[in-house]
Amino acid sequence: MKKFHLIAMLLVSSIVAVKAQNEMQALRYSRYDAFGTARYAAQGGSIGALGGDFSSTLVNPAGLGFYRTSEFSFSPSLNWVNTGSRYLGNATDDSRLIFNMGSLGMVNVKDIKRGGGFEGAAFSIGYNTLVNFNNRTTMSGINQGSSLLDDFTWHANADPDNLSPFYEQLAFDTYLMPFDSTAGEFWHDMQRDDYGQEQYRLSETWGYIGEYSLSGAFNFNNLVYLGASLGIHAVRFNEDIYHEETDLDDRVLDFESFRFREFNSTRGWGYTARFGMIIRPTQLFRVGASFQIPTYYRLTDEKTTDMNSYWDRGSGIPDAEATSPEGIYDYRLKTPFHAGAQASLIFSKMATISAAYEYIDYSSARLDAYDYKFFPENDRIRQDFKSTHNISAGAELRLGKVYFRAGTRYLMSPFTDTRNDADTWIYTGGLGMRNDRISFDVSFAHSSTREVYGLYAIEPGVNEVSINNIRGNNVMCTLGIRL
């Protein structure tokens, strides 16, 4: 476990029991919240069977077969996330704003009739942002019963000869966790003086998962559409955790404050493939099915931590600081497959109603490495995560050259522990305008979910947590130019 310990985090989010970082990474890189284009986003991501949109490459690539002319499109978006936290009875609020590219793509239509019902084909190359990791969370309060040093102390006493260079060793080097040779154990001042210190935690994350794709679709007799897509994923994730504890009322002898900071980053690449089919039995109705194979990632984690301690004047203890070595670890991750079904009703050229379903079994994610097999972590993935059923619905109404759109999307919580109710609801809407050469669409999406953020473990199975309500907003514009 020593090599794993170089990348294990005792400070993690989104789960009731504080787990090793690796289980949470398996989940983090398995969940997507992509919206592709403004047309797709405004209808809640439900138009997989409708087709004729670059977002088809995200869900059902057979939808590219509905294109009649070649098109270039790009979709810049603005995202802001607000997180309201309740920790130790104290409410705090924080937010983060960022601009990114939702999608960028080119679709080339080949109108080739070779008999046998073959009507034509469409091919695309492009980029989609699958996940936006940007968030900022602030937590604070007076803690009457625990400290981050409790976490360090019980880990140190469990294996006193192997202090983690990222956690316990820093506390020892800054005089926060001395060793009592008589009792034969590590301890800290707040245990002795009954706590009562102020705690402040700031957690910032940023980065993305982006997919570069090559896709193609074939139209058979305007009845059956088949498509496939190859995706290459780029992962960029950063996390900066700042934790501070201060003795405001001089309750703890000699102690003034300490600061702990942890920085984690992940870089890597992966590949996947999607396959889809859409059947149009009548002009009114379209139904589709899609399947995405697991994504296979090769990832590299980097970690550094540092700690500062400050002591009362006259205590005889000098202020101190300590820094960890740089931890680097390479490993592999296989994410779950995705299976979906979609349907759309088309009422002439006046309106559409669409719905989509997606199945993902998060308990099937697996971690692996050349020098470590992750058996305990994969067991926890099987225990802590479950299969989910995601549903979306949307509608579009056309009045002349203007399109009015609305939709909703439900993402089921992946956790088996019902105390961590992480269901996500997304409400969407938008407008579109188009003429013979140009289309312009705009969408707005609002999401709401709940997170149980584990700051640290007081002892095995007992954790200090914050309840966070996360509200996300996205505005996207898509400009399409037919060629």
C-alpha positions as CSV (number, residue, x, y, z in Angstrom):
1,M,0.0,0.0,0.0
2,K,3.0,2.4,0.2
3,K,2.8,3.2,-3.5
4,F,-0.9,3.7,-3.3
5,H,-0.5,6.0,-0.3
6,L,1.3,8.4,-2.5
7,I,-1.9,9.2,-4.3
8,A,-4.5,8.4,-1.6
9,M,-6.4,11.4,-0.3
10,L,-7.9,11.6,3.2
11,L,-9.8,14.7,2.1
12,V,-12.5,13.9,-0.5
13,S,-15.9,15.1,-1.6
14,S,-19.2,13.8,-2.7
15,I,-19.5,10.8,-0.4
16,V,-20.7,10.2,3.2
17,A,-17.9,7.9,4.3
18,V,-14.5,9.5,3.6
19,K,-13.0,7.1,1.0
20,A,-9.7,6.8,-0.7
21,Q,-9.4,9.2,-3.7
22,N,-9.2,6.4,-6.1
23,E,-12.9,5.4,-5.8
24,M,-13.9,9.0,-6.3
25,Q,-11.7,9.3,-9.3
26,A,-13.4,6.3,-10.9
27,L,-16.7,8.0,-10.4
28,R,-15.4,11.5,-11.4
29,Y,-14.2,10.3,-14.8
30,S,-17.2,8.2,-15.4
31,R,-19.9,10.9,-15.1
32,Y,-20.6,13.2,-18.0
33,D,-22.8,16.3,-18.2
34,A,-22.2,17.3,-21.8
35,F,-24.8,19.3,-23.7
36,G,-22.9,19.7,-27.0
37,T,-25.0,22.3,-28.8
38,A,-27.5,24.9,-27.7
39,R,-30.3,23.1,-29.6
40,Y,-29.5,19.9,-27.8
41,A,-29.1,21.6,-24.4
42,A,-32.3,23.6,-24.7
43,Q,-34.3,20.3,-25.0
44,G,-32.6,18.7,-22.0
45,G,-30.4,16.4,-24.1
46,S,-33.4,14.4,-25.3
47,I,-33.1,14.7,-29.1
48,G,-30.9,11.6,-29.8
49,A,-33.6,10.2,-32.1
50,L,-34.3,13.5,-33.8
51,G,-30.9,13.8,-35.3
52,G,-29.6,16.5,-37.7
53,D,-27.5,18.1,-35.0
54,F,-23.8,17.8,-34.2
55,S,-24.7,16.7,-30.7
56,S,-25.6,13.3,-32.3
57,T,-21.9,12.5,-31.9
58,L,-22.4,12.5,-28.1
59,V,-25.4,10.2,-27.9
60,N,-26.5,8.4,-31.1
61,P,-24.2,9.0,-34.1
62,A,-26.9,7.6,-36.4
63,G,-28.5,11.0,-36.1
64,L,-25.8,12.4,-38.4
65,G,-27.6,10.6,-41.2
66,F,-30.4,13.2,-41.1
67,Y,-28.1,15.9,-42.3
68,R,-29.0,17.1,-45.8
69,T,-26.2,19.7,-46.3
70,S,-22.7,20.0,-44.9
71,E,-22.4,22.3,-41.8
72,F,-19.8,23.9,-39.6
73,S,-20.8,24.8,-36.0
74,F,-19.3,26.0,-32.8
75,S,-20.8,26.4,-29.4
76,P,-19.1,28.7,-26.8
77,S,-20.7,28.6,-23.3
78,L,-20.5,30.4,-20.0
79,N,-20.8,28.4,-16.8
80,W,-21.2,29.6,-13.3
81,V,-21.6,27.4,-10.2
82,N,-22.9,28.5,-6.8
83,T,-22.3,26.2,-3.8
84,G,-24.1,26.8,-0.5
85,S,-22.6,24.9,2.4
86,R,-23.8,24.1,5.9
87,Y,-21.0,23.0,8.2
88,L,-21.2,22.9,12.0
89,G,-24.4,24.9,11.9
90,N,-22.9,27.7,9.9
91,A,-24.0,28.6,6.3
92,T,-21.6,29.9,3.7
93,D,-21.9,30.6,0.0
94,D,-19.3,30.7,-2.8
95,S,-19.3,30.6,-6.6
96,R,-17.1,30.3,-9.7
97,L,-17.5,31.6,-13.3
98,I,-15.8,30.2,-16.4
99,F,-16.0,30.3,-20.2
100,N,-15.4,27.2,-22.3
101,M,-16.1,25.7,-25.7
102,G,-19.1,23.4,-25.5
103,S,-18.5,21.9,-29.0
104,L,-16.8,22.6,-32.3
105,G,-17.5,20.5,-35.3
106,M,-17.7,19.9,-39.1
107,V,-20.3,17.6,-40.8
108,N,-19.7,16.6,-44.4
109,V,-22.7,15.1,-46.3
110,K,-22.2,12.7,-49.1
111,D,-25.4,12.4,-51.2
112,I,-24.5,9.1,-53.0
113,K,-27.3,6.8,-54.3
114,R,-25.9,3.4,-55.2
115,G,-29.1,1.4,-55.2
116,G,-30.2,-1.1,-52.7
117,G,-31.8,1.6,-50.6
118,F,-28.6,3.4,-49.9
119,E,-29.4,7.1,-49.8
120,G,-26.3,8.8,-48.5
121,A,-23.8,9.3,-45.7
122,A,-22.5,12.0,-43.4
123,F,-19.1,12.2,-41.7
124,S,-18.0,14.5,-38.9
125,I,-14.9,15.6,-37.0
126,G,-15.1,17.7,-33.9
127,Y,-14.8,18.4,-30.2
128,N,-17.2,18.2,-27.3
129,T,-16.6,19.2,-23.7
130,L,-18.0,16.2,-21.7
131,V,-17.4,17.4,-18.1
132,N,-16.6,20.8,-16.6
133,F,-14.9,20.4,-13.2
134,N,-15.1,24.1,-12.2
135,N,-16.3,24.7,-8.6
136,R,-15.5,26.6,-5.5
137,T,-16.7,25.6,-2.0
138,T,-16.2,27.4,1.3
139,M,-16.9,25.9,4.7
140,S,-16.4,27.3,8.2
141,G,-17.5,27.0,11.8
142,I,-16.5,26.5,15.4
143,N,-15.7,22.8,16.0
144,Q,-16.3,21.6,19.6
145,G,-15.4,18.0,19.0
146,S,-12.8,17.3,16.3
147,S,-9.9,18.5,14.3
148,L,-8.1,17.5,11.0
149,L,-5.3,16.5,13.4
150,D,-7.6,13.7,14.6
151,D,-7.4,12.2,11.2
152,F,-3.6,12.5,11.1
153,T,-3.2,11.1,14.6
154,W,-5.2,7.9,14.3
155,H,-3.5,7.1,11.0
156,A,-0.1,7.7,12.6
157,N,-0.9,5.5,15.6
158,A,-2.2,2.8,13.3
159,D,1.3,2.6,11.6
160,P,3.7,4.7,13.6
161,D,6.8,3.6,11.6
162,N,5.4,4.7,8.3
163,L,4.1,8.2,8.5
164,S,2.6,9.5,5.2
165,P,5.0,12.1,3.8
166,F,1.9,14.0,2.6
167,Y,-0.1,14.1,5.9
168,E,1.2,12.8,9.2
169,Q,4.8,13.5,8.6
170,L,4.0,17.2,8.0
171,A,2.0,17.4,11.3
172,F,4.9,15.8,13.2
173,D,7.5,18.1,11.6
174,T,5.5,21.2,12.5
175,Y,5.2,20.2,16.2
176,L,1.4,19.7,15.8
177,M,1.5,16.0,16.4
178,P,4.2,15.1,18.9
179,F,5.0,11.5,20.0
180,D,4.4,10.6,23.7
181,S,7.2,8.1,24.4
182,T,5.6,7.1,27.7
183,A,2.2,6.3,26.3
184,G,3.7,5.1,23.0
185,E,1.4,7.2,20.8
186,F,1.0,10.4,18.9
187,W,-1.3,13.1,20.2
188,H,-2.2,16.8,19.6
189,D,-3.1,19.8,21.8
190,M,-6.7,20.1,20.9
191,Q,-7.4,16.5,22.1
192,R,-6.2,17.6,25.5
193,D,-8.0,20.9,25.7
194,D,-11.4,19.9,24.3
195,Y,-11.2,21.6,20.9
196,G,-13.4,24.8,20.3
197,Q,-11.2,26.1,17.5
198,E,-12.5,27.8,14.4
199,Q,-12.2,25.8,11.1
200,Y,-12.1,27.2,7.6
201,R,-12.0,25.1,4.4
202,L,-11.7,26.3,0.8
203,S,-11.9,23.7,-1.9
204,E,-11.4,24.7,-5.6
205,T,-11.6,22.5,-8.6
206,W,-11.1,23.3,-12.3
207,G,-10.5,21.4,-15.5
208,Y,-12.5,19.3,-18.0
209,I,-12.9,16.1,-19.9
210,G,-12.9,16.9,-23.7
211,E,-13.7,14.5,-26.5
212,Y,-12.2,14.6,-30.0
213,S,-14.4,12.5,-32.3
214,L,-14.6,11.0,-35.7
215,S,-18.1,9.9,-36.6
216,G,-20.1,8.6,-39.6
217,A,-23.6,7.7,-40.4
218,F,-25.4,6.0,-43.3
219,N,-29.0,6.5,-44.5
220,F,-30.8,3.4,-45.9
221,N,-34.0,4.3,-47.8
222,N,-34.8,7.1,-45.4
223,L,-36.0,4.4,-43.0
224,V,-32.9,3.0,-41.2
225,Y,-30.0,5.1,-40.1
226,L,-26.8,3.5,-38.7
227,G,-23.9,5.4,-37.2
228,A,-20.6,5.0,-35.3
229,S,-18.2,7.3,-33.5
230,L,-14.6,7.0,-32.2
231,G,-13.8,9.3,-29.3
232,I,-10.4,10.3,-27.9
233,H,-10.7,11.8,-24.4
234,A,-8.4,14.4,-22.8
235,V,-8.5,14.7,-19.0
236,R,-7.4,17.8,-17.1
237,F,-8.3,18.0,-13.5
238,N,-7.0,20.2,-10.7
239,E,-7.9,20.4,-7.0
240,D,-6.6,22.9,-4.5
241,I,-7.7,22.4,-0.8
242,Y,-6.9,24.9,1.9
243,H,-7.7,24.0,5.5
244,E,-7.1,26.3,8.5
245,E,-7.8,25.9,12.2
246,T,-7.5,28.8,14.7
247,D,-7.7,29.1,18.5
248,L,-9.7,32.3,18.7
249,D,-10.5,32.2,22.4
250,D,-7.1,30.8,23.7
251,R,-8.8,27.6,24.8
252,V,-5.9,25.4,23.6
253,L,-2.7,25.8,25.5
254,D,0.2,27.2,23.4
255,F,-1.6,26.7,20.1
256,E,-2.5,29.6,17.9
257,S,-3.3,28.1,14.4
258,F,-2.2,25.8,11.6
259,R,-2.7,25.8,7.9
260,F,-2.7,22.7,5.6
261,R,-2.8,22.9,1.8
262,E,-3.1,20.1,-0.7
263,F,-2.9,20.3,-4.4
264,N,-3.9,17.4,-6.7
265,S,-3.8,17.2,-10.5
266,T,-4.7,14.5,-13.0
267,R,-3.7,14.3,-16.6
268,G,-4.4,11.6,-19.1
269,W,-6.0,10.3,-22.3
270,G,-8.6,7.7,-23.0
271,Y,-10.6,6.2,-25.9
272,T,-14.1,5.0,-26.5
273,A,-16.6,4.2,-29.3
274,R,-20.3,4.7,-29.8
275,F,-22.8,2.9,-32.0
276,G,-26.3,3.9,-32.8
277,M,-29.3,3.1,-34.9
278,I,-32.4,5.1,-35.6
279,I,-35.6,3.8,-37.3
280,R,-38.1,6.1,-38.9
281,P,-41.2,3.9,-39.6
282,T,-43.4,7.0,-40.3
283,Q,-42.9,10.7,-40.9
284,L,-44.3,11.2,-37.4
285,F,-42.2,8.9,-35.3
286,R,-38.5,8.1,-34.9
287,V,-37.0,5.7,-32.4
288,G,-33.3,5.0,-31.7
289,A,-30.9,2.9,-29.6
290,S,-27.3,3.5,-28.8
291,F,-24.4,1.9,-27.0
292,Q,-21.1,3.3,-25.8
293,I,-18.3,0.9,-24.9
294,P,-16.3,1.6,-21.7
295,T,-13.8,4.4,-21.9
296,Y,-10.2,3.2,-21.2
297,Y,-8.0,5.8,-19.6
298,R,-4.3,6.1,-18.8
299,L,-4.0,8.7,-16.1
300,T,-1.2,10.3,-14.1
301,D,-1.8,11.8,-10.7
302,E,0.4,14.4,-9.1
303,K,0.2,15.5,-5.4
304,T,1.9,18.0,-3.2
305,T,1.0,19.2,0.4
306,D,2.4,21.7,2.8
307,M,1.7,22.7,6.4
308,N,2.4,25.7,8.7
309,S,2.0,25.9,12.4
310,Y,1.8,29.0,14.6
311,W,2.2,29.1,18.4
312,D,1.5,31.5,21.2
313,R,4.2,33.9,22.3
314,G,6.0,32.5,25.3
315,S,5.1,28.9,24.5
316,G,8.7,28.1,23.6
317,I,7.6,26.4,20.4
318,P,8.8,28.0,17.2
319,D,6.5,28.5,14.2
320,A,7.2,25.9,11.6
321,E,6.5,24.8,8.1
322,A,6.9,21.6,6.2
323,T,6.5,20.5,2.6
324,S,5.9,17.1,1.1
325,P,7.8,15.5,-1.8
326,E,6.0,15.5,-5.1
327,G,4.0,12.4,-5.5
328,I,3.5,11.0,-9.0
329,Y,1.6,7.9,-9.9
330,D,0.4,6.3,-13.2
331,Y,-2.6,4.0,-13.4
332,R,-5.4,2.9,-15.7
333,L,-9.2,3.3,-15.4
334,K,-12.0,1.5,-17.2
335,T,-15.3,3.4,-16.9
336,P,-18.8,1.8,-17.3
337,F,-20.5,1.3,-20.7
338,H,-23.6,3.4,-21.6
339,A,-26.7,2.1,-23.1
340,G,-29.6,4.3,-24.3
341,A,-32.9,4.5,-26.1
342,Q,-34.4,7.6,-27.7
343,A,-37.7,8.6,-29.3
344,S,-39.1,11.6,-31.1
345,L,-42.5,12.7,-32.4
346,I,-42.5,15.1,-35.4
347,F,-45.6,17.2,-36.1
348,S,-45.0,18.3,-39.7
349,K,-42.6,21.3,-39.5
350,M,-44.3,22.8,-36.5
351,A,-43.3,21.0,-33.4
352,T,-41.3,18.0,-32.0
353,I,-41.5,16.1,-28.7
354,S,-38.5,14.0,-27.7
355,A,-37.4,11.7,-24.8
356,A,-34.3,9.7,-24.0
357,Y,-33.2,7.1,-21.5
358,E,-29.7,6.1,-20.5
359,Y,-28.4,3.2,-18.3
360,I,-25.0,3.4,-16.6
361,D,-23.7,0.9,-14.0
362,Y,-21.1,2.8,-12.0
363,S,-20.2,-0.2,-9.9
364,S,-18.5,-1.7,-13.0
365,A,-15.7,0.9,-13.1
366,R,-12.3,-0.7,-12.5
367,L,-8.8,0.7,-11.5
368,D,-5.6,-1.0,-12.4
369,A,-1.8,-0.4,-12.5
370,Y,1.4,-2.2,-13.4
371,D,2.6,-2.4,-9.7
372,Y,-0.7,-2.4,-7.8
373,K,-4.0,-4.2,-8.6
374,F,-6.4,-2.0,-6.5
375,F,-8.4,-5.0,-5.1
376,P,-9.7,-3.1,-2.0
377,E,-10.5,0.0,-4.1
378,N,-12.4,-2.0,-6.7
379,D,-14.3,-3.8,-4.0
380,R,-15.4,-0.5,-2.6
381,I,-16.5,0.6,-6.1
382,R,-18.7,-2.5,-6.2
383,Q,-20.1,-1.7,-2.8
384,D,-20.5,2.1,-2.9
385,F,-21.7,2.7,-6.4
386,K,-24.8,1.4,-8.3
387,S,-26.4,1.3,-11.7
388,T,-28.4,4.4,-12.7
389,H,-31.3,5.3,-14.9
390,N,-31.2,8.8,-16.4
391,I,-34.2,10.3,-18.2
392,S,-34.6,13.5,-20.3
393,A,-37.5,15.0,-22.2
394,G,-37.9,18.1,-24.4
395,A,-40.0,19.9,-26.9
396,E,-39.6,22.4,-29.8
397,L,-42.2,24.7,-31.3
398,R,-41.6,26.5,-34.5
399,L,-43.2,29.9,-35.3
400,G,-42.0,31.0,-38.7
401,K,-38.2,31.2,-38.5
402,V,-38.1,31.2,-34.7
403,Y,-37.9,28.0,-32.6
404,F,-38.9,27.9,-28.9
405,R,-37.5,25.0,-26.9
406,A,-37.7,23.6,-23.3
407,G,-36.7,20.4,-21.6
408,T,-35.7,18.7,-18.4
409,R,-33.1,16.0,-17.4
410,Y,-32.9,13.7,-14.4
411,L,-29.6,12.1,-13.4
412,M,-29.9,9.4,-10.8
413,S,-27.5,9.3,-7.8
414,P,-24.7,6.8,-8.3
415,F,-24.3,6.1,-4.6
416,T,-25.7,3.0,-2.8
417,D,-25.8,4.9,0.5
418,T,-29.2,6.6,0.5
419,R,-27.9,9.3,2.9
420,N,-25.9,10.7,0.0
421,D,-28.8,11.7,-2.1
422,A,-26.9,13.1,-5.1
423,D,-29.8,13.0,-7.6
424,T,-29.4,15.9,-10.1
425,W,-32.3,17.8,-11.8
426,I,-31.6,20.0,-14.8
427,Y,-34.1,22.4,-16.3
428,T,-33.5,23.9,-19.7
429,G,-34.9,26.3,-22.3
430,G,-33.8,28.2,-25.4
431,L,-34.5,29.9,-28.7
432,G,-33.3,29.4,-32.2
433,M,-33.4,31.1,-35.6
434,R,-32.4,29.9,-39.0
435,N,-32.4,30.7,-42.7
436,D,-31.1,28.9,-45.7
437,R,-27.4,29.4,-44.7
438,I,-27.1,30.2,-41.1
439,S,-28.6,29.0,-37.8
440,F,-28.2,30.6,-34.4
441,D,-29.4,29.0,-31.2
442,V,-29.1,30.0,-27.5
443,S,-29.9,27.9,-24.5
444,F,-30.0,28.2,-20.7
445,A,-29.7,25.3,-18.3
446,H,-30.0,25.3,-14.5
447,S,-29.0,22.3,-12.5
448,S,-29.4,21.4,-8.8
449,T,-27.8,18.7,-6.7
450,R,-26.8,17.9,-3.2
451,E,-23.4,16.8,-2.0
452,V,-22.1,15.3,1.2
453,Y,-18.5,16.6,1.5
454,G,-16.2,14.7,3.8
455,L,-13.6,17.0,5.3
456,Y,-11.7,14.3,7.2
457,A,-12.2,11.1,9.3
458,I,-12.3,11.6,13.1
459,E,-11.7,7.9,13.5
460,P,-12.4,4.9,11.2
461,G,-16.1,5.1,10.2
462,V,-16.7,8.5,11.8
463,N,-16.4,11.5,9.6
464,E,-16.7,15.3,9.7
465,V,-19.0,16.3,6.8
466,S,-20.5,19.4,5.2
467,I,-23.9,19.4,3.4
468,N,-23.4,21.3,0.1
469,N,-26.2,22.4,-2.2
470,I,-24.7,22.9,-5.7
471,R,-26.6,25.0,-8.3
472,G,-25.1,25.3,-11.7
473,N,-26.1,27.6,-14.6
474,N,-25.0,27.4,-18.2
475,V,-25.6,29.7,-21.2
476,M,-24.6,28.4,-24.6
477,C,-24.8,29.8,-28.1
478,T,-24.4,27.8,-31.3
479,L,-23.7,29.3,-34.7
480,G,-24.2,26.9,-37.6
481,I,-23.1,27.7,-41.1
482,R,-24.3,25.4,-43.9
483,L,-21.8,24.9,-46.7
